[in-house]
Amino acid sequence: MTKYISVGEVLKLVIPFKGEKWDVLAFIANADTAFEVIDPRNEGTLFKFVLTRIGGEPRTAFAHGN
């Protein structure tokens, strides 16, 4: 039986990303880990919350579809 972690708990892994080059790999790795340990039925919800962790210029790029 597979044990999953709740979305609330797994979000603690995903640090906010403000667009600094040195933080991008850590953000991606943490987000990837988060998606590996949650119930696949909750991936859509997690995706929405992960997007809220993106700020600064990258958030502006997402908002404008670039």
PDBQT receptor file of N, H, CA, C and O in Angstrom, charges set to zero:
ATOM      1  N   MET A   1       0.843  -1.186   0.000  1.00  0.00    +0.000 N 
ATOM      2  CA  MET A   1       0.000   0.000   0.000  1.00  0.00    +0.000 C 
ATOM      3  C   MET A   1       0.884   1.244   0.000  1.00  0.00    +0.000 C 
ATOM      4  O   MET A   1       1.831   1.348   0.780  1.00  0.00    +0.000 OA
ATOM      5  N   THR A   2       0.567   2.166  -0.869  1.00  0.00    +0.000 N 
ATOM      6  H   THR A   2      -0.202   2.081  -1.502  1.00  0.00    +0.000 HD
ATOM      7  CA  THR A   2       1.340   3.388  -0.986  1.00  0.00    +0.000 C 
ATOM      8  C   THR A   2       0.800   4.449  -0.039  1.00  0.00    +0.000 C 
ATOM      9  O   THR A   2      -0.409   4.669   0.032  1.00  0.00    +0.000 OA
ATOM     10  N   LYS A   3       1.689   5.098   0.680  1.00  0.00    +0.000 N 
ATOM     11  H   LYS A   3       2.671   4.920   0.622  1.00  0.00    +0.000 HD
ATOM     12  CA  LYS A   3       1.313   6.168   1.593  1.00  0.00    +0.000 C 
ATOM     13  C   LYS A   3       1.661   7.493   0.941  1.00  0.00    +0.000 C 
ATOM     14  O   LYS A   3       2.798   7.708   0.521  1.00  0.00    +0.000 OA
ATOM     15  N   TYR A   4       0.677   8.381   0.858  1.00  0.00    +0.000 N 
ATOM     16  H   TYR A   4      -0.246   8.206   1.199  1.00  0.00    +0.000 HD
ATOM     17  CA  TYR A   4       0.886   9.690   0.260  1.00  0.00    +0.000 C 
ATOM     18  C   TYR A   4       0.928  10.758   1.345  1.00  0.00    +0.000 C 
ATOM     19  O   TYR A   4       0.414  10.569   2.448  1.00  0.00    +0.000 OA
ATOM     20  N   ILE A   5       1.547  11.880   1.010  1.00  0.00    +0.000 N 
ATOM     21  H   ILE A   5       1.965  12.033   0.114  1.00  0.00    +0.000 HD
ATOM     22  CA  ILE A   5       1.617  13.029   1.905  1.00  0.00    +0.000 C 
ATOM     23  C   ILE A   5       0.564  14.034   1.450  1.00  0.00    +0.000 C 
ATOM     24  O   ILE A   5       0.321  14.187   0.253  1.00  0.00    +0.000 OA
ATOM     25  N   SER A   6      -0.055  14.712   2.399  1.00  0.00    +0.000 N 
ATOM     26  H   SER A   6       0.142  14.588   3.371  1.00  0.00    +0.000 HD
ATOM     27  CA  SER A   6      -1.096  15.688   2.051  1.00  0.00    +0.000 C 
ATOM     28  C   SER A   6      -0.500  16.884   1.301  1.00  0.00    +0.000 C 
ATOM     29  O   SER A   6       0.692  17.171   1.407  1.00  0.00    +0.000 OA
ATOM     30  N   VAL A   7      -1.344  17.561   0.555  1.00  0.00    +0.000 N 
ATOM     31  H   VAL A   7      -2.313  17.327   0.469  1.00  0.00    +0.000 HD
ATOM     32  CA  VAL A   7      -0.910  18.745  -0.189  1.00  0.00    +0.000 C 
ATOM     33  C   VAL A   7      -0.348  19.793   0.774  1.00  0.00    +0.000 C 
ATOM     34  O   VAL A   7       0.680  20.406   0.488  1.00  0.00    +0.000 OA
ATOM     35  N   GLY A   8      -1.005  19.998   1.895  1.00  0.00    +0.000 N 
ATOM     36  H   GLY A   8      -1.840  19.499   2.128  1.00  0.00    +0.000 HD
ATOM     37  CA  GLY A   8      -0.544  20.981   2.867  1.00  0.00    +0.000 C 
ATOM     38  C   GLY A   8       0.846  20.679   3.400  1.00  0.00    +0.000 C 
ATOM     39  O   GLY A   8       1.674  21.579   3.545  1.00  0.00    +0.000 OA
ATOM     40  N   GLU A   9       1.098  19.409   3.690  1.00  0.00    +0.000 N 
ATOM     41  H   GLU A   9       0.426  18.678   3.572  1.00  0.00    +0.000 HD
ATOM     42  CA  GLU A   9       2.413  19.021   4.204  1.00  0.00    +0.000 C 
ATOM     43  C   GLU A   9       3.489  19.114   3.129  1.00  0.00    +0.000 C 
ATOM     44  O   GLU A   9       4.599  19.577   3.392  1.00  0.00    +0.000 OA
ATOM     45  N   VAL A  10       3.163  18.681   1.937  1.00  0.00    +0.000 N 
ATOM     46  H   VAL A  10       2.261  18.305   1.723  1.00  0.00    +0.000 HD
ATOM     47  CA  VAL A  10       4.167  18.652   0.875  1.00  0.00    +0.000 C 
ATOM     48  C   VAL A  10       4.524  20.070   0.401  1.00  0.00    +0.000 C 
ATOM     49  O   VAL A  10       5.614  20.292  -0.126  1.00  0.00    +0.000 OA
ATOM     50  N   LEU A  11       3.621  21.008   0.587  1.00  0.00    +0.000 N 
ATOM     51  H   LEU A  11       2.735  20.828   1.015  1.00  0.00    +0.000 HD
ATOM     52  CA  LEU A  11       3.926  22.390   0.200  1.00  0.00    +0.000 C 
ATOM     53  C   LEU A  11       5.058  22.982   1.030  1.00  0.00    +0.000 C 
ATOM     54  O   LEU A  11       5.684  23.958   0.618  1.00  0.00    +0.000 OA
ATOM     55  N   LYS A  12       5.321  22.407   2.180  1.00  0.00    +0.000 N 
ATOM     56  H   LYS A  12       4.812  21.614   2.515  1.00  0.00    +0.000 HD
ATOM     57  CA  LYS A  12       6.445  22.865   3.001  1.00  0.00    +0.000 C 
ATOM     58  C   LYS A  12       7.777  22.634   2.299  1.00  0.00    +0.000 C 
ATOM     59  O   LYS A  12       8.769  23.295   2.607  1.00  0.00    +0.000 OA
ATOM     60  N   LEU A  13       7.797  21.694   1.355  1.00  0.00    +0.000 N 
ATOM     61  H   LEU A  13       6.991  21.158   1.105  1.00  0.00    +0.000 HD
ATOM     62  CA  LEU A  13       9.009  21.423   0.579  1.00  0.00    +0.000 C 
ATOM     63  C   LEU A  13       9.274  22.471  -0.488  1.00  0.00    +0.000 C 
ATOM     64  O   LEU A  13      10.421  22.699  -0.871  1.00  0.00    +0.000 OA
ATOM     65  N   VAL A  14       8.225  23.099  -0.961  1.00  0.00    +0.000 N 
ATOM     66  H   VAL A  14       7.293  22.913  -0.650  1.00  0.00    +0.000 HD
ATOM     67  CA  VAL A  14       8.337  24.001  -2.108  1.00  0.00    +0.000 C 
ATOM     68  C   VAL A  14       8.565  25.426  -1.608  1.00  0.00    +0.000 C 
ATOM     69  O   VAL A  14       7.635  26.120  -1.198  1.00  0.00    +0.000 OA
ATOM     70  N   ILE A  15       9.828  25.836  -1.654  1.00  0.00    +0.000 N 
ATOM     71  H   ILE A  15      10.584  25.272  -1.987  1.00  0.00    +0.000 HD
ATOM     72  CA  ILE A  15      10.190  27.174  -1.202  1.00  0.00    +0.000 C 
ATOM     73  C   ILE A  15       9.746  28.204  -2.237  1.00  0.00    +0.000 C 
ATOM     74  O   ILE A  15       9.699  27.899  -3.429  1.00  0.00    +0.000 OA
ATOM     75  N   PRO A  16       9.421  29.411  -1.798  1.00  0.00    +0.000 N 
ATOM     76  CA  PRO A  16       9.053  30.461  -2.769  1.00  0.00    +0.000 C 
ATOM     77  C   PRO A  16      10.196  30.742  -3.734  1.00  0.00    +0.000 C 
ATOM     78  O   PRO A  16      11.365  30.726  -3.348  1.00  0.00    +0.000 OA
ATOM     79  N   PHE A  17       9.858  30.996  -4.969  1.00  0.00    +0.000 N 
ATOM     80  H   PHE A  17       8.908  31.010  -5.283  1.00  0.00    +0.000 HD
ATOM     81  CA  PHE A  17      10.843  31.299  -6.015  1.00  0.00    +0.000 C 
ATOM     82  C   PHE A  17      10.590  32.698  -6.532  1.00  0.00    +0.000 C 
ATOM     83  O   PHE A  17       9.512  32.991  -7.050  1.00  0.00    +0.000 OA
ATOM     84  N   LYS A  18      11.585  33.566  -6.393  1.00  0.00    +0.000 N 
ATOM     85  H   LYS A  18      12.461  33.328  -5.973  1.00  0.00    +0.000 HD
ATOM     86  CA  LYS A  18      11.448  34.969  -6.795  1.00  0.00    +0.000 C 
ATOM     87  C   LYS A  18      12.161  35.285  -8.108  1.00  0.00    +0.000 C 
ATOM     88  O   LYS A  18      12.143  36.427  -8.567  1.00  0.00    +0.000 OA
ATOM     89  N   GLY A  19      12.788  34.277  -8.711  1.00  0.00    +0.000 N 
ATOM     90  H   GLY A  19      12.803  33.349  -8.338  1.00  0.00    +0.000 HD
ATOM     91  CA  GLY A  19      13.430  34.492  -9.999  1.00  0.00    +0.000 C 
ATOM     92  C   GLY A  19      14.944  34.536  -9.954  1.00  0.00    +0.000 C 
ATOM     93  O   GLY A  19      15.586  34.793 -10.972  1.00  0.00    +0.000 OA
ATOM     94  N   GLU A  20      15.520  34.290  -8.799  1.00  0.00    +0.000 N 
ATOM     95  H   GLU A  20      14.999  34.080  -7.972  1.00  0.00    +0.000 HD
ATOM     96  CA  GLU A  20      16.977  34.278  -8.685  1.00  0.00    +0.000 C 
ATOM     97  C   GLU A  20      17.526  33.025  -9.358  1.00  0.00    +0.000 C 
ATOM     98  O   GLU A  20      17.031  31.923  -9.123  1.00  0.00    +0.000 OA
ATOM     99  N   LYS A  21      18.549  33.193 -10.194  1.00  0.00    +0.000 N 
ATOM    100  H   LYS A  21      18.952  34.089 -10.384  1.00  0.00    +0.000 HD
ATOM    101  CA  LYS A  21      19.102  32.082 -10.963  1.00  0.00    +0.000 C 
ATOM    102  C   LYS A  21      19.557  30.929 -10.076  1.00  0.00    +0.000 C 
ATOM    103  O   LYS A  21      19.369  29.764 -10.426  1.00  0.00    +0.000 OA
ATOM    104  N   TRP A  22      20.153  31.247  -8.936  1.00  0.00    +0.000 N 
ATOM    105  H   TRP A  22      20.306  32.194  -8.652  1.00  0.00    +0.000 HD
ATOM    106  CA  TRP A  22      20.696  30.206  -8.073  1.00  0.00    +0.000 C 
ATOM    107  C   TRP A  22      19.615  29.423  -7.334  1.00  0.00    +0.000 C 
ATOM    108  O   TRP A  22      19.907  28.385  -6.740  1.00  0.00    +0.000 OA
ATOM    109  N   ASP A  23      18.388  29.897  -7.359  1.00  0.00    +0.000 N 
ATOM    110  H   ASP A  23      18.151  30.740  -7.842  1.00  0.00    +0.000 HD
ATOM    111  CA  ASP A  23      17.285  29.202  -6.680  1.00  0.00    +0.000 C 
ATOM    112  C   ASP A  23      16.455  28.323  -7.606  1.00  0.00    +0.000 C 
ATOM    113  O   ASP A  23      15.670  27.503  -7.130  1.00  0.00    +0.000 OA
ATOM    114  N   VAL A  24      16.609  28.473  -8.904  1.00  0.00    +0.000 N 
ATOM    115  H   VAL A  24      17.247  29.139  -9.291  1.00  0.00    +0.000 HD
ATOM    116  CA  VAL A  24      15.716  27.791  -9.840  1.00  0.00    +0.000 C 
ATOM    117  C   VAL A  24      15.842  26.264  -9.759  1.00  0.00    +0.000 C 
ATOM    118  O   VAL A  24      14.828  25.566  -9.781  1.00  0.00    +0.000 OA
ATOM    119  N   LEU A  25      17.045  25.745  -9.666  1.00  0.00    +0.000 N 
ATOM    120  H   LEU A  25      17.869  26.312  -9.648  1.00  0.00    +0.000 HD
ATOM    121  CA  LEU A  25      17.211  24.287  -9.627  1.00  0.00    +0.000 C 
ATOM    122  C   LEU A  25      16.642  23.706  -8.343  1.00  0.00    +0.000 C 
ATOM    123  O   LEU A  25      16.038  22.634  -8.367  1.00  0.00    +0.000 OA
ATOM    124  N   ALA A  26      16.825  24.393  -7.222  1.00  0.00    +0.000 N 
ATOM    125  H   ALA A  26      17.316  25.264  -7.202  1.00  0.00    +0.000 HD
ATOM    126  CA  ALA A  26      16.252  23.925  -5.953  1.00  0.00    +0.000 C 
ATOM    127  C   ALA A  26      14.735  23.953  -6.021  1.00  0.00    +0.000 C 
ATOM    128  O   ALA A  26      14.079  23.019  -5.560  1.00  0.00    +0.000 OA
ATOM    129  N   PHE A  27      14.169  25.007  -6.590  1.00  0.00    +0.000 N 
ATOM    130  H   PHE A  27      14.702  25.766  -6.965  1.00  0.00    +0.000 HD
ATOM    131  CA  PHE A  27      12.710  25.105  -6.715  1.00  0.00    +0.000 C 
ATOM    132  C   PHE A  27      12.166  23.956  -7.560  1.00  0.00    +0.000 C 
ATOM    133  O   PHE A  27      11.191  23.308  -7.179  1.00  0.00    +0.000 OA
ATOM    134  N   ILE A  28      12.787  23.708  -8.693  1.00  0.00    +0.000 N 
ATOM    135  H   ILE A  28      13.579  24.235  -9.003  1.00  0.00    +0.000 HD
ATOM    136  CA  ILE A  28      12.330  22.637  -9.582  1.00  0.00    +0.000 C 
ATOM    137  C   ILE A  28      12.461  21.279  -8.905  1.00  0.00    +0.000 C 
ATOM    138  O   ILE A  28      11.542  20.464  -8.983  1.00  0.00    +0.000 OA
ATOM    139  N   ALA A  29      13.583  21.023  -8.244  1.00  0.00    +0.000 N 
ATOM    140  H   ALA A  29      14.329  21.686  -8.181  1.00  0.00    +0.000 HD
ATOM    141  CA  ALA A  29      13.788  19.742  -7.572  1.00  0.00    +0.000 C 
ATOM    142  C   ALA A  29      12.761  19.539  -6.460  1.00  0.00    +0.000 C 
ATOM    143  O   ALA A  29      12.219  18.444  -6.310  1.00  0.00    +0.000 OA
ATOM    144  N   ASN A  30      12.494  20.584  -5.685  1.00  0.00    +0.000 N 
ATOM    145  H   ASN A  30      12.935  21.473  -5.807  1.00  0.00    +0.000 HD
ATOM    146  CA  ASN A  30      11.526  20.467  -4.593  1.00  0.00    +0.000 C 
ATOM    147  C   ASN A  30      10.112  20.269  -5.127  1.00  0.00    +0.000 C 
ATOM    148  O   ASN A  30       9.348  19.469  -4.587  1.00  0.00    +0.000 OA
ATOM    149  N   ALA A  31       9.766  20.987  -6.175  1.00  0.00    +0.000 N 
ATOM    150  H   ALA A  31      10.386  21.637  -6.614  1.00  0.00    +0.000 HD
ATOM    151  CA  ALA A  31       8.439  20.819  -6.765  1.00  0.00    +0.000 C 
ATOM    152  C   ALA A  31       8.286  19.408  -7.342  1.00  0.00    +0.000 C 
ATOM    153  O   ALA A  31       7.233  18.786  -7.205  1.00  0.00    +0.000 OA
ATOM    154  N   ASP A  32       9.333  18.916  -7.981  1.00  0.00    +0.000 N 
ATOM    155  H   ASP A  32      10.188  19.422  -8.093  1.00  0.00    +0.000 HD
ATOM    156  CA  ASP A  32       9.305  17.562  -8.535  1.00  0.00    +0.000 C 
ATOM    157  C   ASP A  32       9.097  16.530  -7.431  1.00  0.00    +0.000 C 
ATOM    158  O   ASP A  32       8.291  15.611  -7.579  1.00  0.00    +0.000 OA
ATOM    159  N   THR A  33       9.818  16.683  -6.331  1.00  0.00    +0.000 N 
ATOM    160  H   THR A  33      10.472  17.429  -6.211  1.00  0.00    +0.000 HD
ATOM    161  CA  THR A  33       9.655  15.782  -5.196  1.00  0.00    +0.000 C 
ATOM    162  C   THR A  33       8.233  15.844  -4.653  1.00  0.00    +0.000 C 
ATOM    163  O   THR A  33       7.644  14.817  -4.316  1.00  0.00    +0.000 OA
ATOM    164  N   ALA A  34       7.691  17.043  -4.571  1.00  0.00    +0.000 N 
ATOM    165  H   ALA A  34       8.170  17.877  -4.845  1.00  0.00    +0.000 HD
ATOM    166  CA  ALA A  34       6.323  17.215  -4.071  1.00  0.00    +0.000 C 
ATOM    167  C   ALA A  34       5.335  16.421  -4.915  1.00  0.00    +0.000 C 
ATOM    168  O   ALA A  34       4.439  15.772  -4.376  1.00  0.00    +0.000 OA
ATOM    169  N   PHE A  35       5.491  16.467  -6.232  1.00  0.00    +0.000 N 
ATOM    170  H   PHE A  35       6.219  16.994  -6.671  1.00  0.00    +0.000 HD
ATOM    171  CA  PHE A  35       4.574  15.734  -7.108  1.00  0.00    +0.000 C 
ATOM    172  C   PHE A  35       4.760  14.218  -7.001  1.00  0.00    +0.000 C 
ATOM    173  O   PHE A  35       3.837  13.458  -7.292  1.00  0.00    +0.000 OA
ATOM    174  N   GLU A  36       5.941  13.783  -6.588  1.00  0.00    +0.000 N 
ATOM    175  H   GLU A  36       6.691  14.401  -6.352  1.00  0.00    +0.000 HD
ATOM    176  CA  GLU A  36       6.187  12.344  -6.454  1.00  0.00    +0.000 C 
ATOM    177  C   GLU A  36       5.548  11.745  -5.205  1.00  0.00    +0.000 C 
ATOM    178  O   GLU A  36       5.264  10.547  -5.176  1.00  0.00    +0.000 OA
ATOM    179  N   VAL A  37       5.316  12.559  -4.171  1.00  0.00    +0.000 N 
ATOM    180  H   VAL A  37       5.547  13.532  -4.195  1.00  0.00    +0.000 HD
ATOM    181  CA  VAL A  37       4.867  12.001  -2.898  1.00  0.00    +0.000 C 
ATOM    182  C   VAL A  37       3.400  12.277  -2.555  1.00  0.00    +0.000 C 
ATOM    183  O   VAL A  37       2.935  11.892  -1.482  1.00  0.00    +0.000 OA
ATOM    184  N   ILE A  38       2.668  12.938  -3.455  1.00  0.00    +0.000 N 
ATOM    185  H   ILE A  38       3.046  13.250  -4.327  1.00  0.00    +0.000 HD
ATOM    186  CA  ILE A  38       1.245  13.154  -3.197  1.00  0.00    +0.000 C 
ATOM    187  C   ILE A  38       0.406  12.184  -4.011  1.00  0.00    +0.000 C 
ATOM    188  O   ILE A  38       0.867  11.605  -4.994  1.00  0.00    +0.000 OA
ATOM    189  N   ASP A  39      -0.799  12.025  -3.590  1.00  0.00    +0.000 N 
ATOM    190  H   ASP A  39      -1.174  12.495  -2.791  1.00  0.00    +0.000 HD
ATOM    191  CA  ASP A  39      -1.765  11.198  -4.317  1.00  0.00    +0.000 C 
ATOM    192  C   ASP A  39      -1.963  11.814  -5.702  1.00  0.00    +0.000 C 
ATOM    193  O   ASP A  39      -2.249  13.008  -5.801  1.00  0.00    +0.000 OA
ATOM    194  N   PRO A  40      -1.818  11.035  -6.768  1.00  0.00    +0.000 N 
ATOM    195  CA  PRO A  40      -1.988  11.579  -8.120  1.00  0.00    +0.000 C 
ATOM    196  C   PRO A  40      -3.321  12.304  -8.333  1.00  0.00    +0.000 C 
ATOM    197  O   PRO A  40      -3.422  13.173  -9.199  1.00  0.00    +0.000 OA
ATOM    198  N   ARG A  41      -4.321  11.957  -7.563  1.00  0.00    +0.000 N 
ATOM    199  H   ARG A  41      -4.240  11.252  -6.859  1.00  0.00    +0.000 HD
ATOM    200  CA  ARG A  41      -5.613  12.643  -7.687  1.00  0.00    +0.000 C 
ATOM    201  C   ARG A  41      -5.542  14.087  -7.224  1.00  0.00    +0.000 C 
ATOM    202  O   ARG A  41      -6.429  14.879  -7.541  1.00  0.00    +0.000 OA
ATOM    203  N   ASN A  42      -4.497  14.448  -6.475  1.00  0.00    +0.000 N 
ATOM    204  H   ASN A  42      -3.776  13.805  -6.217  1.00  0.00    +0.000 HD
ATOM    205  CA  ASN A  42      -4.336  15.810  -5.960  1.00  0.00    +0.000 C 
ATOM    206  C   ASN A  42      -3.329  16.643  -6.747  1.00  0.00    +0.000 C 
ATOM    207  O   ASN A  42      -2.991  17.754  -6.336  1.00  0.00    +0.000 OA
ATOM    208  N   GLU A  43      -2.845  16.118  -7.877  1.00  0.00    +0.000 N 
ATOM    209  H   GLU A  43      -3.119  15.216  -8.210  1.00  0.00    +0.000 HD
ATOM    210  CA  GLU A  43      -1.831  16.845  -8.642  1.00  0.00    +0.000 C 
ATOM    211  C   GLU A  43      -2.317  18.201  -9.144  1.00  0.00    +0.000 C 
ATOM    212  O   GLU A  43      -1.552  19.166  -9.140  1.00  0.00    +0.000 OA
ATOM    213  N   GLY A  44      -3.553  18.292  -9.570  1.00  0.00    +0.000 N 
ATOM    214  H   GLY A  44      -4.174  17.508  -9.573  1.00  0.00    +0.000 HD
ATOM    215  CA  GLY A  44      -4.084  19.567 -10.061  1.00  0.00    +0.000 C 
ATOM    216  C   GLY A  44      -4.105  20.624  -8.974  1.00  0.00    +0.000 C 
ATOM    217  O   GLY A  44      -3.767  21.783  -9.212  1.00  0.00    +0.000 OA
ATOM    218  N   THR A  45      -4.502  20.217  -7.784  1.00  0.00    +0.000 N 
ATOM    219  H   THR A  45      -4.776  19.275  -7.591  1.00  0.00    +0.000 HD
ATOM    220  CA  THR A  45      -4.521  21.139  -6.648  1.00  0.00    +0.000 C 
ATOM    221  C   THR A  45      -3.109  21.560  -6.288  1.00  0.00    +0.000 C 
ATOM    222  O   THR A  45      -2.851  22.744  -6.070  1.00  0.00    +0.000 OA
ATOM    223  N   LEU A  46      -2.188  20.604  -6.223  1.00  0.00    +0.000 N 
ATOM    224  H   LEU A  46      -2.398  19.642  -6.400  1.00  0.00    +0.000 HD
ATOM    225  CA  LEU A  46      -0.801  20.938  -5.910  1.00  0.00    +0.000 C 
ATOM    226  C   LEU A  46      -0.225  21.886  -6.952  1.00  0.00    +0.000 C 
ATOM    227  O   LEU A  46       0.474  22.838  -6.602  1.00  0.00    +0.000 OA
ATOM    228  N   PHE A  47      -0.507  21.641  -8.215  1.00  0.00    +0.000 N 
ATOM    229  H   PHE A  47      -1.075  20.868  -8.499  1.00  0.00    +0.000 HD
ATOM    230  CA  PHE A  47      -0.011  22.505  -9.289  1.00  0.00    +0.000 C 
ATOM    231  C   PHE A  47      -0.425  23.950  -9.054  1.00  0.00    +0.000 C 
ATOM    232  O   PHE A  47       0.393  24.861  -9.185  1.00  0.00    +0.000 OA
ATOM    233  N   LYS A  48      -1.672  24.163  -8.712  1.00  0.00    +0.000 N 
ATOM    234  H   LYS A  48      -2.337  23.423  -8.605  1.00  0.00    +0.000 HD
ATOM    235  CA  LYS A  48      -2.163  25.523  -8.463  1.00  0.00    +0.000 C 
ATOM    236  C   LYS A  48      -1.424  26.175  -7.302  1.00  0.00    +0.000 C 
ATOM    237  O   LYS A  48      -1.079  27.355  -7.368  1.00  0.00    +0.000 OA
ATOM    238  N   PHE A  49      -1.179  25.412  -6.237  1.00  0.00    +0.000 N 
ATOM    239  H   PHE A  49      -1.459  24.454  -6.183  1.00  0.00    +0.000 HD
ATOM    240  CA  PHE A  49      -0.473  25.965  -5.085  1.00  0.00    +0.000 C 
ATOM    241  C   PHE A  49       1.001  26.217  -5.394  1.00  0.00    +0.000 C 
ATOM    242  O   PHE A  49       1.570  27.202  -4.924  1.00  0.00    +0.000 OA
ATOM    243  N   VAL A  50       1.624  25.337  -6.179  1.00  0.00    +0.000 N 
ATOM    244  H   VAL A  50       1.161  24.537  -6.561  1.00  0.00    +0.000 HD
ATOM    245  CA  VAL A  50       3.021  25.554  -6.554  1.00  0.00    +0.000 C 
ATOM    246  C   VAL A  50       3.149  26.846  -7.357  1.00  0.00    +0.000 C 
ATOM    247  O   VAL A  50       4.109  27.595  -7.180  1.00  0.00    +0.000 OA
ATOM    248  N   LEU A  51       2.201  27.103  -8.224  1.00  0.00    +0.000 N 
ATOM    249  H   LEU A  51       1.421  26.494  -8.368  1.00  0.00    +0.000 HD
ATOM    250  CA  LEU A  51       2.239  28.351  -8.995  1.00  0.00    +0.000 C 
ATOM    251  C   LEU A  51       2.200  29.578  -8.090  1.00  0.00    +0.000 C 
ATOM    252  O   LEU A  51       2.784  30.608  -8.425  1.00  0.00    +0.000 OA
ATOM    253  N   THR A  52       1.523  29.481  -6.954  1.00  0.00    +0.000 N 
ATOM    254  H   THR A  52       1.049  28.643  -6.682  1.00  0.00    +0.000 HD
ATOM    255  CA  THR A  52       1.482  30.627  -6.036  1.00  0.00    +0.000 C 
ATOM    256  C   THR A  52       2.824  30.866  -5.375  1.00  0.00    +0.000 C 
ATOM    257  O   THR A  52       3.045  31.939  -4.814  1.00  0.00    +0.000 OA
ATOM    258  N   ARG A  53       3.730  29.893  -5.425  1.00  0.00    +0.000 N 
ATOM    259  H   ARG A  53       3.550  29.021  -5.881  1.00  0.00    +0.000 HD
ATOM    260  CA  ARG A  53       5.069  30.046  -4.834  1.00  0.00    +0.000 C 
ATOM    261  C   ARG A  53       6.023  30.775  -5.776  1.00  0.00    +0.000 C 
ATOM    262  O   ARG A  53       7.155  31.079  -5.399  1.00  0.00    +0.000 OA
ATOM    263  N   ILE A  54       5.574  31.057  -6.997  1.00  0.00    +0.000 N 
ATOM    264  H   ILE A  54       4.655  30.810  -7.304  1.00  0.00    +0.000 HD
ATOM    265  CA  ILE A  54       6.410  31.749  -7.972  1.00  0.00    +0.000 C 
ATOM    266  C   ILE A  54       6.086  33.232  -7.911  1.00  0.00    +0.000 C 
ATOM    267  O   ILE A  54       4.926  33.629  -8.026  1.00  0.00    +0.000 OA
ATOM    268  N   GLY A  55       7.108  34.040  -7.731  1.00  0.00    +0.000 N 
ATOM    269  H   GLY A  55       8.050  33.717  -7.638  1.00  0.00    +0.000 HD
ATOM    270  CA  GLY A  55       6.910  35.484  -7.636  1.00  0.00    +0.000 C 
ATOM    271  C   GLY A  55       7.876  36.233  -8.540  1.00  0.00    +0.000 C 
ATOM    272  O   GLY A  55       8.588  35.629  -9.343  1.00  0.00    +0.000 OA
ATOM    273  N   GLY A  56       7.893  37.533  -8.404  1.00  0.00    +0.000 N 
ATOM    274  H   GLY A  56       7.315  38.024  -7.752  1.00  0.00    +0.000 HD
ATOM    275  CA  GLY A  56       8.818  38.363  -9.168  1.00  0.00    +0.000 C 
ATOM    276  C   GLY A  56       8.571  38.316 -10.662  1.00  0.00    +0.000 C 
ATOM    277  O   GLY A  56       7.439  38.161 -11.119  1.00  0.00    +0.000 OA
ATOM    278  N   GLU A  57       9.659  38.452 -11.419  1.00  0.00    +0.000 N 
ATOM    279  H   GLU A  57      10.579  38.577 -11.048  1.00  0.00    +0.000 HD
ATOM    280  CA  GLU A  57       9.566  38.456 -12.878  1.00  0.00    +0.000 C 
ATOM    281  C   GLU A  57       9.003  37.160 -13.459  1.00  0.00    +0.000 C 
ATOM    282  O   GLU A  57       8.229  37.217 -14.415  1.00  0.00    +0.000 OA
ATOM    283  N   PRO A  58       9.364  35.988 -12.914  1.00  0.00    +0.000 N 
ATOM    284  CA  PRO A  58       8.785  34.763 -13.463  1.00  0.00    +0.000 C 
ATOM    285  C   PRO A  58       7.252  34.740 -13.363  1.00  0.00    +0.000 C 
ATOM    286  O   PRO A  58       6.585  34.226 -14.261  1.00  0.00    +0.000 OA
ATOM    287  N   ARG A  59       6.693  35.289 -12.286  1.00  0.00    +0.000 N 
ATOM    288  H   ARG A  59       7.235  35.707 -11.557  1.00  0.00    +0.000 HD
ATOM    289  CA  ARG A  59       5.239  35.319 -12.145  1.00  0.00    +0.000 C 
ATOM    290  C   ARG A  59       4.614  36.211 -13.220  1.00  0.00    +0.000 C 
ATOM    291  O   ARG A  59       3.561  35.889 -13.770  1.00  0.00    +0.000 OA
ATOM    292  N   THR A  60       5.264  37.317 -13.506  1.00  0.00    +0.000 N 
ATOM    293  H   THR A  60       6.120  37.578 -13.059  1.00  0.00    +0.000 HD
ATOM    294  CA  THR A  60       4.780  38.219 -14.553  1.00  0.00    +0.000 C 
ATOM    295  C   THR A  60       4.791  37.512 -15.904  1.00  0.00    +0.000 C 
ATOM    296  O   THR A  60       3.866  37.672 -16.700  1.00  0.00    +0.000 OA
ATOM    297  N   ALA A  61       5.842  36.727 -16.162  1.00  0.00    +0.000 N 
ATOM    298  H   ALA A  61       6.593  36.597 -15.515  1.00  0.00    +0.000 HD
ATOM    299  CA  ALA A  61       5.934  35.992 -17.425  1.00  0.00    +0.000 C 
ATOM    300  C   ALA A  61       4.801  34.967 -17.535  1.00  0.00    +0.000 C 
ATOM    301  O   ALA A  61       4.213  34.811 -18.605  1.00  0.00    +0.000 OA
ATOM    302  N   PHE A  62       4.492  34.273 -16.442  1.00  0.00    +0.000 N 
ATOM    303  H   PHE A  62       4.969  34.400 -15.573  1.00  0.00    +0.000 HD
ATOM    304  CA  PHE A  62       3.386  33.311 -16.454  1.00  0.00    +0.000 C 
ATOM    305  C   PHE A  62       2.061  34.019 -16.689  1.00  0.00    +0.000 C 
ATOM    306  O   PHE A  62       1.215  33.526 -17.435  1.00  0.00    +0.000 OA
ATOM    307  N   ALA A  63       1.879  35.162 -16.061  1.00  0.00    +0.000 N 
ATOM    308  H   ALA A  63       2.567  35.562 -15.455  1.00  0.00    +0.000 HD
ATOM    309  CA  ALA A  63       0.616  35.896 -16.182  1.00  0.00    +0.000 C 
ATOM    310  C   ALA A  63       0.383  36.368 -17.613  1.00  0.00    +0.000 C 
ATOM    311  O   ALA A  63      -0.760  36.464 -18.061  1.00  0.00    +0.000 OA
ATOM    312  N   HIS A  64       1.468  36.662 -18.332  1.00  0.00    +0.000 N 
ATOM    313  H   HIS A  64       2.397  36.585 -17.969  1.00  0.00    +0.000 HD
ATOM    314  CA  HIS A  64       1.351  37.150 -19.703  1.00  0.00    +0.000 C 
ATOM    315  C   HIS A  64       1.506  36.055 -20.739  1.00  0.00    +0.000 C 
ATOM    316  O   HIS A  64       1.456  36.318 -21.941  1.00  0.00    +0.000 OA
ATOM    317  N   GLY A  65       1.697  34.810 -20.271  1.00  0.00    +0.000 N 
ATOM    318  H   GLY A  65       1.738  34.596 -19.295  1.00  0.00    +0.000 HD
ATOM    319  CA  GLY A  65       1.787  33.682 -21.192  1.00  0.00    +0.000 C 
ATOM    320  C   GLY A  65       3.079  33.608 -21.960  1.00  0.00    +0.000 C 
ATOM    321  O   GLY A  65       3.117  33.013 -23.037  1.00  0.00    +0.000 OA
ATOM    322  N   ASN A  66       4.145  34.195 -21.441  1.00  0.00    +0.000 N 
ATOM    323  H   ASN A  66       4.115  34.679 -20.566  1.00  0.00    +0.000 HD
ATOM    324  CA  ASN A  66       5.452  34.158 -22.141  1.00  0.00    +0.000 C 
ATOM    325  C   ASN A  66       6.242  32.953 -21.744  1.00  0.00    +0.000 C 
ATOM    326  O   ASN A  66       7.357  32.758 -22.228  1.00  0.00    +0.000 OA
TER     327      ASN A  66
